[in-house]
């Protein structure tokens, strides 16, 4: 029975990780499994790090610390969600680009509010970081016209390495990072088309990214928690440019005023924001995403 429950938990996390603006880390918090998840992720990172250093004793010790029954059933649920729901996401983005972008816009906008709650010291420095990063992200994203066309394998590798770090943070959406990088559509297409070569390349990138960046992310959050979260908030705020529904969803980063189709997208954006805020309300006021590394 515990295995079934964990598969369902994983399914919910996987569904969240497919949607820009919804964080699998936040879902893990709501379900009460975040610390358990991070503990096993950290042990897995230690295994890979020890293997790179050829320290087999430490690798074996860290391997034994991983909660394998929990992790394997959780991963099974996440994989099931990704395989079954990616086609739906693809269908919606192809046939209802404006409406889908509007929902995503609302999800990410509300996620900014959720992430802001994680900042303890809301002073001028943190606000300046948010504004500065947001402006830079907004301008840089304006330089590209749309999603990356026919990306090379190494781009999937790099995208996996970067997105996985966001996926383990409450309030930060890994799918949105992919969208910001212009790799979201290509990744969803690879999953939908069962392109296992690309899926494996992405997964390897995510695994290596987790091993290399997760410990660094832990240290940064422990030392500069509020500044790191402020930077992520600024990144999300500036990157909303990618999700502006008009004129044609996320196909370009050009900004146009709403045309005749404006009421439904606005309603959908509000509904999307409401979903994130309701989910966040279920979390018992997380004051920090710092992970105890001791």
N, C-alpha and C positions, 0 to 999 in steps of 0.2 A: 504493500500500500504506500509506503514511503517513497518507493521508486516512482510510482504513478504520480504522486503529488509533486515530486521533483521534476518529472517530465512536463507536467502542466505549468510549473513555475518557469521552466526553461522556455516553454512555448510562449508565455506572456512576455518574457524578456526578448526573445527573438522577434516577436511581432513588433515590440517597441523599437528595437534596433533597426528595423526596416524603414521606419517612418522618421523623416527629418524633423527634429524638434522634440521627439520623445526619447528619453534616455533609458536604456536598459539598466543602467546603474540606479536610476530613480525607482524603477520597478522592483529591483532587488531590495532596495531600502524598504519600500512599502510592504514587500512580502516577508521582511525580517531576515533575509539571508545574505545581506551585503557583506558583513564582516566575515562570515564563513566563506563566502566566495572570494573575497580579497585575500584571505589567509591562504587559500589553496593556490590562487594565482601567484601570490608572492613566492610560495614554495616552488611552484613550477619555474618561475623566473630564476630562482636560486639554482635549480637543477641545471638549466641551460647555461647559466653563468659558470657554474662549477665545471661542466663538461668542456666549455671553451678553454678553461684554465687547466684541463686534464686533472682536476681534483676529484677523483672518483669517490673518495670517502665522503666528501661533502655532498656530492651529487646523490649518493645513495641515501644519506641522512635526510636531505631535502625531499627526495622522492617519497620516502616513507611518511613524511608530514602531510602529503597531499591527501585530501579526503576524496579518494577515488570513487566510491559509490555515489557520493553527492555530485561530483564534477561530471562523471560520465552520463548520469541520468539528466542532469541539467543541460549538458551539451547536446544530448539527443533531442530534448525538447526545443532548444534553440534551432538546431538544424532542421527539425520538422517544420517549425514555423517559417523559416526562410524558404524552404523548398515549396511549401504549399501556398504561401502568401505573396511571394515575389511576382507571380503571374498576375495577381489581382492589382498590385501596385503598378505594374507595367501597363496593364490595360487602362487603368484610370489616367495615368500620365499621358498616354497616347490619345485617348478619346475625349478626355475632359481636362485638358492642360491648365486652363484658367482656374477652374474649380479646385483641382488638386493642389495647384500652387497656393491658392488662397487658404486652404486648410493647413498646408505646411507653414505658411506665413504666420497664421495664428498660433500654431504649435510652438514655433521658435520664439515669437514675440513673448509668449507667456513663459517660456523657458528662461528668458532673460530675467524676468521677475523672480522666478524660482532661484536662479543662480545668485541674484542680488541678495537674497536672504542668507546666503552662505558667507557673505562678507561681514565680518565682525566690526572692523574699523572703517566706517564709511566716511573718510575724511577727504580733504581736497586732493591729496596725492592719488588716492584710489579713483576718484571721479575723473581726474586728469588722465589717468591711465586708460580708463574706459573710453573717454572721448578721443584721445589720441589714437588708440588702436582701431576704434570704430571708423575714424576718418581715413586712416591708411587702408584698412580693409575695403572700405567703400570705393576708394579711388583705384586701388589695384584691381579689384574685381571688374571695374568698368573698362579695363584694358582688354579683357577677353570677351568675345562675342557670344559665347555659349558653351555647351558641354564639349569636352575633348572628343574629337572624332577619331575613331579607330585607334585607341591608345595601344602602345606597345606593352609587352608583358611586364617590363620593369616598372611601368607606371602603376599597374595593378599591385605589384609587390610593395611599392612605396606607399600607395594609398592604403593598403592593409595595415602597414606599419604605423601610419599616422592615425588612422581612424580608430584602431583598437584602443589607443590611449584615451580617446574621448569616450569610448563605449563603457569604460569601467568607472567613469566619473559621474556621480549623480548630477543631473541638471544639464549635462553636456551630451549632445547627440552625435554619435559616430556617423550616422547616416547623413546628418547635415554637413559634417566635415567633408564627406565624399561629394556631396552636392556642391559645396563651396569650391572644391578642387576640380569640379567638372567631371568627376568619375562616377557619379551615382547611377546615371542611366546605363553606362557601360557595364557596371558591376551587376545591376539588376538584370540586364540582358544576358550576361554570361550565366547567371544562375537559372534564368528562365529557359535558356537554350541548352542547359546541362553541359556547358563547355567546361569539362572537368579540368583541363589543363590550366585555364585561367583561374578557376575556383581554387585549385591547389596552390597556384602562385600567390593568389591573394591570401590564402590561409597561412602559407609559409611566411609571407611578409608580416601578417598579424602576429604570428608566434614569435618571430625574431624581434618585432617592434615591442611586444610585451616584455620580452626578456631584457632588452636594452633600455627601453624608456620607462617602464613601470617603476624600477628602483629610483631612477633620476626624478621622476614625477613625484614620488613619495618624498624625496629629500627637499625638492622645491616647495611642495605643499607644507611640509613641516617648518621650513625656514621662512618662506615668503607666501604664506597661505593667501592672504587677502589680495596681494598684488597679482598672484597667478590667476585667481578667480576673476579679478577685475579685468585682466587681459583677455580671458576667455569670454567674458561678458561683452567687451568691446568688439571682439572678433565676431560674435554672434550678431551684435547690433549692426555692424558695418556690412555683414554678409547678408542681411535681409534684402539687399539689392538683388541677390540671385533669385529670391522667392517672390519678388513683386509680380503679381499675377498678370499684369497687362504689359504688352499687348497679347502675348501668347504663352503665358506660363513661364517656365524656367528655360525655355529654348534660347533666350538671349538675356543679356544684362541691361538692355535698354529700358528706360523708364517712360511709360506713357500714362496719360490720364485714363481713368475708367471710361470705357465706351458705353454702348447700350447695355452691355452685360456687366452690371456692377452690384446689384442688390444681392443676388444669390452668393457671389464670392465673398462679399462682406459678411453676410450671415454665417457662411461656412468658416470664415476666419475667426469670428467670435466664438463659434461652437468649438473649434479646435483649441483656441486659447482656454476656453472653459474646461475642456477635458484635462489639459495639463495642470491647471490650477486646482482642480478637484483631486487629481492624483497626488499632487504635491501636498495638499491639505491633509492627506492620510499619513504623510510622513510626520513623525513627531518632532518637528522643528529641528532639523539637523543643523547644528551650529558649525560644523566643520566636516570636510571630507578628508582630513588628515588620517592616514593609516598608520597605526602603531607598528613600527618596523622592528621592535625589540622582541 
